[in-house]
Amino acid sequence: MIAAVEPDATARESVVVRVPASSANLGPGFDVLGMALDICADFGSGAAPAGALQLDEFHPASVAFVAAGGDGPLWMDGSIPMARGLGFSGAARVGGAALAVVQGAADPEAALRDGDEKILQISTELEGHGDNVAASLFGGITASVNGTTLLLRVGPIVAAASVVVWVPDVTTSTDSSRAGLPPTVDRADAVYNLGSIVQFVVAIEHDDPGLLINATSDRLHQSHRLPHVAGAPEALEAGLGAGAWCGWLSGSGPTIAFLCESSISSNVVHSMPDSGHCKTLKIDMLGTRIVG
């Protein structure tokens, strides 16, 4: 006879996981670079509290929750916009997988730390690429390289900088945007992007904003995507003209993001077209964490 296993009396009945949004590609780092942003969403299991959204089984967080071994209904409460190039689906998958990993744990923080590779693997498989997922999970600026996540060292100057995002009043489908990219890449364009991505990484690692100028230039995807977002080329040019260190199409768009000194962030905001709204953010250095 098999004895019934009593639940861990020390386990928390309810755990809330907070996951930051992210900006992917950062110009030349197509499917590689990601930056966590301090717009967050909270995910929990059970009945949704007041103001939160009860998720159905098809929501990306629910799918990841089940894939990671979780059981039961989920809810979400947050302000990450959908289909705007700010990593909503990646954050949701991380949130669902993380909840499954910590479900029933006596020490959810330790379970989250110990389970980060499982969360990363499941979320990346479901998402199809690891740039948004890695940034939302680990925070800061990340590079997804051949199945491994590298964490860039973010110094005090860049950490104190503002990330201004211009969010147009339209949505973008990542799948449709990817389908519009050319199937092959010119060698000169590939070499150009290799140079840009190295320049970006060196600029971040050395905490040198001067090196960020032109470091987010890209020839693989932005030139194909930008013309399909009304106002995006003008917004990118205007933000750089207003003094931002660098700017890029966030993910597949439509959002345009800028990294700039906080003292001139309002100049960047005021330079943006009226066909969208702006948020002034920071790089989220914490990544996914337990908040309840």
N, C-alpha and C positions, 0 to 999 in steps of 0.2 A: 504494500500500500504506500502510495506517495503522499507525504504530508504536505498540506497546504503551506505555501510560503507567505509569511506575514509581511506586509509592506513595511518599509523602513520608517520607523516612527519619527526619525529625525528629518525626513525628506519634507521639503516645502510643498504645501498643497498647490500653490500657484506661483509660477515664475514668469516674470516679464522680461523680454529681451529687447534691447534697443539697438537699431541698425541704422547707420548713416547712409545717405544718398551717395552717389559717386558720379564723377565725370570720367569718361573713358577716352582712350586714344591720345588725348593731349597734343593733338596735331599729328606728329609722325609716328607715334607708337601704336599703330593700328593693331587691335586685339592684344596689346602688350601692356601699355601704360594705363594706370588708373589713379584717381585722386579722390579720397573720401571728403565729403562735404557735410557741414553741420546742419543739414536738414535731416531729421530723423523720423523713423517710424517705430512704434512699439508693437510687439507681437506677444500674445499670450494664449493660453489654452483655456477651454471651458466657455461659459457664457460671456458674451461681450459686456463690459461695463458701460455705463452711460456715456454716450458720445463716441464710442468705438464701433467699428464695423464687423459684424459677424461674417466670416468668410465661408464660401461654399467649397466643395471638394475640388473644383477646377481652378481655384485661385493658385498662382504660383507658389505661395507660401504653404498652402495645404498639400500640394503635390510634393514639395520638398520634405514636408513634415512626415508624410507617409513613407516616402522613399528612404528616409533616415531612421525609420522604425517607430515613429510617433503614432499615437492613437488618441482620437477624440477631436472635437471641434476647435477651431482657432478663431481669434479675433485680431484686428489690427487697428491702431490709432496713430495717425501721423499725417504729415503734410508733404511727402515726396510726390510730386506730380507725375501722372502716368503719361507715357508716350511723348516725353519732352526731352529725352536724352540725358536724364539725370539718374539712371540706374534703378528705376523702380522695380523691375522684375528681378534684377540681381539681388537687390536688398531684400525683397520678399522671399526669395529662395533661401538666402542666408538666414533670415529670421525663422523660417519654417524648419530648416535643418537644425539650426541651433537649439530651438525649442525641443526637438526630438532628442537631441543629445543630452540635454540637461534635465529632461523630464524624469521626475522621481529621484533625482540626485540629492543626497544630503548636503553636498557642497556644490551648488550650481556653478559658481565661479571656477572652481577647479575642474569640473566636468567640461565647461566651455573651453578652458585652456587645453585640456587633454584631448578634446575632440575636434580641434580646429582643422586638422587634416581631413577628417571625415566630412566635416561641413563643407570645406573647400571642394573636395572631390565631387560630392553629390550635387552641390550647387552649380559647379562648373559644367558637369555633364548635362544637367537640365538646361542651363543657360546657353551652352554651346561655345562659350568663350569665357576666359577667366578674368578679364580686365576689371569689369565692374564688381564682380564677386569678390575678388581678392582685396580691392580697396575697401569695400563695405565691411568685410570680415576683419581685416587687420588695421585699418585706418591709415592715415598718412598718404604717401605716394608709393605705389607698388608697381612692380614689373612682373608679368606672368610669362615665364620663359620655359618652354618645353616641359610643362607640367610642374614646374617649381615656381614658388613666389619669392621674389626678392623685395625687401623693404628698403627703399631709399632713405638715407639719413637726411632728415629735414632740419636745417639749422634755424637759429632764432630769427633771422631776417625773413626768410620765406615763411616760417611758421606764424609770424606776426602779420603777414601780408593779408590783403583782402582778395577774395575771389568774387568778382562781380559776374552774375549770370543774367543775360538778357533772354527772356523766355517768350517767344512769339505766341500769338494767339492761334496757333495751329498745332496739330499733332503729327508725329512721324512714326511710321512702321519700320522697325529695324529690319525685318525680313525683306520688305519691299525696297528699302534703301540699299541693302546688300545686293539684292538682285540687279540693281542698276549699275553696279561697279563692273569695270571691264575684267574679263577672265584672265588676262595676262598683264604683266607689268614691264614697262620699258626698263632696260638695264640702267640707263642714266637716272631715271626716277628712283629706282631702288637704291642706287648709290647715294643720291641726294638725301633720301630719307634716313639711311644709315648714319650719315653725317649729322643730320638734325637730331636724331635720337641720342647719339653720343653727346652732342653739345648740351642737350636738355639734362641728361643725367649728370654730367659734370657740373653744370650750373647749380643743380639742386644739391649735390653732394658737397660742393664747395661753398654753398650759401652765397652765391654770387649772382645777383639779379642782372648785372650787366651782360652776363653770358646768355641770359634768357631771350634777349632780343634776337629774333629770327629762329630761335631754337624750336619753335612749334610750327615752323613752315612744313608743308606736306605736299607731296605730289601723288600719293596713292589713292586717296579717297575724297579729301575735302573739295578739290576742284570739280569733282563729279557731283557732289552732294549739295554744295552751297547754292548753286543756281536754282535749285528746286525749292529753296526756302525764301519766300519773299522777304526782302529786307536784310537777309543774313550777310551777304557780301558787304553791304553798306555799314552794317553794325560792326563787323569785324574791323573794317578800315577805320571807322570812327573811334572805336575804343582804343586802338593802337595810337591814333592821332591825339587822343586825350591823355596819353601818357602811360598806358598799361605796359608792363614789361613784355607781355606776350598774350596771345589770344588764340582760341581754337573752336572748332565745331565740337560741341560736347556729344560724344558718342556718335550716333547717326543723326543727331539733331532732333528738333530744330534749334535748340538752345545754343547760344554762343557764350563762351566763358572767357574771362580775363583774369590774369594774375597781376596784381598791382600793389604798390605801396598804399597803405590804408589812408594816408593823408590826401591822396588824389582819387580815391574811389568815387567820391561824389561827382568829380569831373567826368569819369567814365560813365556813370549812370546817366548824367544829363546829356551825354553825347548820343545816347541810344535812340533808335527810331521809335515812333509812337505806337507802332503795330505790335507791341508786346509790353511786358512789365519786367522790372529788374529786382533782383535780390542781391544784397551784399552779404557774403558768407565768409567763413573761415575754413581752412583745412581741418577736418575732423581727425585728430591724432589718436583717438581712443578706439575706433573701430567698434565691433559688436561687443556689447556688455550687458550684464545683468543689472536691472534697475528696480526690480521688485520681486 
